[in-house]
Amino acid sequence: QVQLVESGGGLVQPGGSLRLSCAASGFTLDYYAIGWFRQAPGKEREGVSCISSSDGNTYYAGSVKGRFTISRDNAKNTVYLQMNSLKPEDTAVYYCAARPAICTIVAGGPTTYGMDYWGKGTLVTVSS
């Protein structure tokens, strides 16, 4: 069964850090680009970051560039999103998704186009 499972969300104070994980089962991530998306209450889903499979290129939305870092460990079939200097506006449910090979990017962040597999999300709350 093909599955993506996110973990690592939680409550953190402004300025704090979290590392999200996206673990794949039922398929190998080696040949897939992995994107991270988020959706805050009452807002549209936003592309946050993406890492391509073939060249390992990484992409970030302007709102997170310099604070978030995406990485992949193909041996563990897992992609990570390190989030530093968190702000209250980063509060959202974070989802990972997979599409073949390369990221599709608009204004620096990934689009949902071609994303074949989705996780169920993990909640990140940034609040004092």
Stockholm file with secondary structure:
# STOCKHOLM 1.0

chainA/1-128         QVQLVESGGGLVQPGGSLRLSCAASGFTLDYYAIGWFRQAPGKEREGVSCISSSDGNTYYAGSVKGRFTISRDNAKNTVYLQMNSLKPEDTAVYYCAARPAICTIVAGGPTTYGMDYWGKGTLVTVSS
#=GR chainA/1-128 SS CCEEEEECCEEECTTCCEEEEEEEESSCGGGEEEEEEEECTTSCCEEEEEECSSSCCEEECTTTTTTEEEEEEGGGTEEEEEECSCCGGGCEEEEEEEEESSCCEETTEECCTTCCEECCCEEEEECC
#=GC SS_cons         CCEEEEECCEEECTTCCEEEEEEEESSCGGGEEEEEEEECTTSCCEEEEEECSSSCCEEECTTTTTTEEEEEEGGGTEEEEEECSCCGGGCEEEEEEEEESSCCEETTEECCTTCCEECCCEEEEECC
//
